[in-house]
Amino acid sequence: MNKPFRYLAWLLVPALALTLTTLLTACGGEEEGEETAAQLVSADPADGSEIPEGATVTLTFDKDPGTLTATGAEVTGGAGTRRTIKVTAETVTLTWDNGGTATLTYTLLPPDTTPPALVSSTPADGATDLEGRAGGRY
């Protein structure tokens, strides 16, 4: 009866060792205390777009990037996986915790400085016969 158990042990011990090795490798991934940097998933407007100088760009990360800094833009808000920047240069370099980096390039259009102008109004400017319009007087 001792012999069958010995053969079983010869089969189970390597199988158990292989299973534990596979499990530890699959679950390990990162050393304790070591984190991988967040990844930039998207920018809206997208990298390469034409945008007005000073436009706000919304950044989406796969996880919270921590402290975000920008060259060529001002970090204006957001938290967690969504952040916003105000673009001030055609090339924006982003850096964040754990060594994450990304570069975005935009074609900056001059800001629209033309003030709005009134094209028409109802009733027309200077109108005097306004009885019966919209149920009353103007």
SETIDREN-30500 format. One record per residue: chain; x, y, z of N, C-alpha, C in turn. Coordinates in steps of 0.001 Angstrom, whole numbers. Each point is the difference from the previous one (the first is absolute). Example, Ala and Ser with C-alpha at 12.3 -4.5 7.8 and 13.67 -1.06 7.14 Angstrom:
% SETIDREN-30500
ATOM   chain      n_c1      n_c2      n_c3     ca_c1     ca_c2     ca_c3      c_c1      c_c2      c_c3
ATOM       A     13190     -5690      7800      -890      1190         0       900      1200         0
ATOM       A      -350      1050      -720       820      1190        60      -770      1090       730
//
This chain:
% SETIDREN-30500
ATOM   chain      n_c1      n_c2      n_c3     ca_c1     ca_c2     ca_c3      c_c1      c_c2      c_c3
ATOM       A       807     -1184         0      -807      1184         0       855      1255         0
ATOM       A      1176       -89       486       930      1130        16       401       423     -1399
ATOM       A       139      -952      -885       456       272     -1353      -972       899      -786
ATOM       A     -1330      -201        48      -904       883      -745        80      1449       481
ATOM       A       165       197      1309       107      1372       514      1282       671      -464
ATOM       A      1061      -767      -100      1259       548      -474      -131       485     -1443
ATOM       A      -655      -793      -864      -216       410     -1386      -901      1241       -77
ATOM       A     -1013        20       854      -900      1148        42       757      1259       416
ATOM       A       878      -118       969       804      1139       448       910       491     -1120
ATOM       A       581      -929      -750       870       383     -1115      -777       792     -1054
ATOM       A     -1279      -258      -139      -822       712      -966      -541      1319       560
ATOM       A      -413        16      1246      -649      1174       576       965      1126       367
ATOM       A      1171      -332       498       935      1039       437       401       902     -1172
ATOM       A       423      -501     -1154       319       902     -1109     -1224       777      -501
ATOM       A     -1156      -657       -29     -1213       689      -453      -356      1134       952
ATOM       A       126      -230      1297      -272      1042       993      1001      1143      -124
ATOM       A      1254      -295      -192      1030      1031      -157      -267       837     -1246
ATOM       A      -357      -632     -1093      -297       712     -1244     -1230       891       173
ATOM       A     -1029      -489       663     -1217       770       238       296      1228       860
ATOM       A       769      -166      1065       344      1132       869       851      1027      -734
ATOM       A       932      -443      -809       839       917      -775      -842       813      -972
ATOM       A      -907      -671      -689      -885       688      -949      -882      1004       719
ATOM       A      -548      -385      1133      -873       880       775       757      1224       495
ATOM       A      1169      -171       529       790      1129       507       434       928     -1122
ATOM       A       343      -551     -1150       398       816     -1138     -1184       814      -521
ATOM       A     -1156      -629      -105     -1188       679      -521      -479      1087       945
ATOM       A        57      -237      1285      -505       969       964      1032      1055       365
ATOM       A      1266      -328      -149      1062       911       433        27      1272      -802
ATOM       A       345       -41     -1254        17      1151      -886       936      1109       427
ATOM       A      -219       558      1158       805      1114       495       581      -384      1350
ATOM       A      1157       510       270       587      -182      1311      -814       811       994
ATOM       A       -37      -432      1240      -736       735      1024       548      1413       114
ATOM       A      -896       984        -2       415      1400        91       332       621     -1344
ATOM       A        80      -785     -1058       331       521     -1328     -1283       144      -803
ATOM       A      -221      1185      -570     -1190       236      -804       399       320     -1428
ATOM       A      -840      -402      -931       226       406     -1383      -664      1352      -203
ATOM       A       562       797      -872      -533      1326      -278     -1335      -110      -723
ATOM       A      -862       976       255     -1262        85      -738       316       234     -1473
ATOM       A      -927      -385      -860       154       204     -1432     -1043      1007      -471
ATOM       A       411       929      -859      -939       944      -598      -832      -769     -1027
ATOM       A     -1316       -22       194      -897      -744      -884      -478       887     -1143
ATOM       A      -373      1261       310      -493       879     -1054       128      1459       403
ATOM       A       -14       846     -1012       -29      1449       168     -1126       516      -890
ATOM       A      -813       924       550     -1121       556      -760        44      1507        90
ATOM       A       281       691     -1111       232      -425     -1371      1256      -880      -119
ATOM       A       -26      -841     -1013      1050      -997      -198      1335       633      -369
ATOM       A      1060      -717       327      1350       375      -396        23       235     -1508
ATOM       A       630      1085      -449        93       310     -1424     -1110       913      -503
ATOM       A      -953       354       848     -1120       847      -408       393      1458      -115
ATOM       A      -838       760      -698       101      1459       -24      -901       515      1108
ATOM       A       568       811       893      -778       548      1110       389      1457       206
ATOM       A      -897       816       556       389      1380       301       974        31      1169
ATOM       A       914       941       -34       930       169      1119      -811       241      1259
ATOM       A       369      -671      1080      -730       130      1258     -1153      -969       137
ATOM       A      -168      -909      -973     -1089      -981        54       224      -974      1147
ATOM       A     -1095      -512       520        55     -1008      1053         1     -1384      -635
ATOM       A       918      -844       446        98     -1379      -468      -274      -909      1197
ATOM       A      -879      -983      -192      -315      -961      1056       831     -1259      -225
ATOM       A       730      -403      1016       856     -1185       -61      -651     -1127       787
ATOM       A        49     -1217      -543      -529     -1168       696      1127     -1016       143
ATOM       A       206      -471      1226      1042      -981       314      -653     -1328       367
ATOM       A       774     -1094       -77      -537     -1309       373      -131      -162      1510
ATOM       A       742       799       760      -122        52      1457       511      1360       449
ATOM       A      -233       353      1243       394      1306       518      1507       205      -182
ATOM       A       402      1054      -748      1425       216      -236       718       667      1166
ATOM       A      -727       403      1023       623       722      1108       254      1434      -406
ATOM       A      1168       520       331       335      1386      -315       334       124     -1481
ATOM       A      -726       875      -688       189       233     -1430       642      1365      -183
ATOM       A      1070        52      -801       617      1278      -355        44        97     -1514
ATOM       A        15      1251      -488       -32       203     -1447       931      1128      -394
ATOM       A       677      -168     -1128       779      1050      -646      -726       306     -1300
ATOM       A      -306      1284      -239      -770       381     -1174     -1484        20       276
ATOM       A      -355      -181      1261     -1407        33       413       -44       232      1503
ATOM       A     -1164       418       459      -235       204      1432      -999     -1061       450
ATOM       A       336      -748      1048      -938      -982       553     -1081       801       728
ATOM       A     -1253      -151      -449     -1067       845       534      -991      -721       899
ATOM       A         2     -1303         7      -953      -668       882      -113     -1477      -245
ATOM       A     -1049      -540       600      -281     -1413      -116       565      -779      1165
ATOM       A      -408     -1248        77       465      -900      1053      -163     -1429      -498
ATOM       A       648      -911       685      -116     -1406      -389       556      -232     -1390
ATOM       A      -770      -629      -848       481      -359     -1336      -240      1086     -1043
ATOM       A      -705      1097       359      -280      1074      -970       630      1299       482
ATOM       A       791       625      -877       660      1264       299      -220       962     -1157
ATOM       A       108      1306       269      -125       991     -1059      1241       888       -17
ATOM       A       365       422     -1212      1125       916      -179      -440      1121      -930
ATOM       A       624      1165       156      -214      1142      -894      1261       107      -849
ATOM       A      -140      -202     -1309      1148       -81      -906       519      1396      -329
ATOM       A      1323       189       170       642      1288      -277      1100       -97     -1054
ATOM       A       322     -1214      -447      1046      -197     -1013      -392     -1173      -896
ATOM       A       611       -79     -1162      -343     -1066      -946       430     -1377       473
ATOM       A      1059       -79       794       452     -1277       548      -213        17      1506
ATOM       A      -718      -988       487      -294      -128      1425       667     -1276       495
ATOM       A       865       138       999       650     -1157       607      -595      -201      1384
ATOM       A      -539     -1194       220      -632      -341      1271       880      -989       756
ATOM       A        95       171      1296       680      -974       855      -869      -216      1231
ATOM       A        52     -1202       541      -770      -312      1197       734     -1034       820
ATOM       A      -554      -274      1181       640      -898       963       407     -1331      -626
ATOM       A      1015      -608       572       522     -1308      -408       582       -11     -1401
ATOM       A       472      1158      -484       720        48     -1262      -843        42     -1252
ATOM       A     -1282       269       123      -841        74     -1189       246      1282      -778
ATOM       A        23      -105     -1333       191      1177      -855      -812      -153     -1279
ATOM       A      -345      1135      -593      -659        16     -1308       248      1357      -626
ATOM       A        33        45     -1322       141      1248      -739     -1178       122      -959
ATOM       A      -664      1148        49     -1111       299      -895       416      1169      -881
ATOM       A      -404       -35     -1260       323      1082      -927     -1294       527      -610
ATOM       A      -173      1322        39     -1185       646      -552       412      1097      -966
ATOM       A      -870       309      -955       163      1185      -829      -859      1067       645
ATOM       A       661      1041       501      -737      1049       709      -525      1043      -970
ATOM       A     -1271       261        93      -642      1045      -783       -27      1265       842
ATOM       A        91      1178      -632       -51      1221       801     -1348        85       717
ATOM       A        -5       572      1200     -1269       110       718      -980       902      -754
ATOM       A     -1272      -287       123     -1044       805      -631      -220      1241       858
ATOM       A       438      1151      -506      -127      1250       758     -1093       903      -557
ATOM       A      -736      -479     -1008     -1078       790      -589     -1193        -7       946
ATOM       A      -441      1185       441     -1151        24       907     -1271      -381      -754
ATOM       A      -975      -539       691     -1252      -357      -670      -729      1256      -472
ATOM       A      -757      -132     -1087      -773      1118      -537     -1452      -436      -142
ATOM       A      -933       900       302     -1418      -269      -159      -347        91     -1476
ATOM       A      -546     -1067      -549      -331       -59     -1417     -1462       394      -218
ATOM       A      -893      -482       850     -1411       362      -124      -681      -189      1347
ATOM       A     -1204       584       125      -798      -189      1202     -1464        -5      -382
ATOM       A      -799      -619       846     -1446       -18      -212      -643       453      1293
ATOM       A      -756      1061       -11      -323       891     -1114      1222       802      -410
ATOM       A       -57       528     -1206      1124       771      -531       236      1235       852
ATOM       A      1241       409        66       367      1201       747      -780      1198      -534
ATOM       A      -648       737       888      -757      1188      -379     -1433      -286      -391
ATOM       A      -480     -1225        49     -1375      -333      -365      -970       683       957
ATOM       A     -1156       478      -548      -972       707       827     -1352      -698        48
ATOM       A      -397      -737      -993     -1293      -670       -35       159     -1411       562
ATOM       A       -53      -119      1326       281     -1283       636     -1218      -604       677
ATOM       A     -1195       572      -176     -1215      -543       572      -244     -1415      -506
ATOM       A      -436      -853       871      -375     -1349      -405      1144      -956      -149
ATOM       A      1200       426       139      1145      -904       -98       277      -602      1360
ATOM       A       147     -1275        29       308      -745      1209      -965       343      1128
ATOM       A     -1238       346      -363     -1034       211       999       116      1268       817
ATOM       A       694      1003      -446        82      1207       816       833      1080      -642
ATOM       A       362       937       795       790      1129      -454      1479      -247       266
ATOM       A       828       686      -794      1453       -72       195       482      1290       583
//
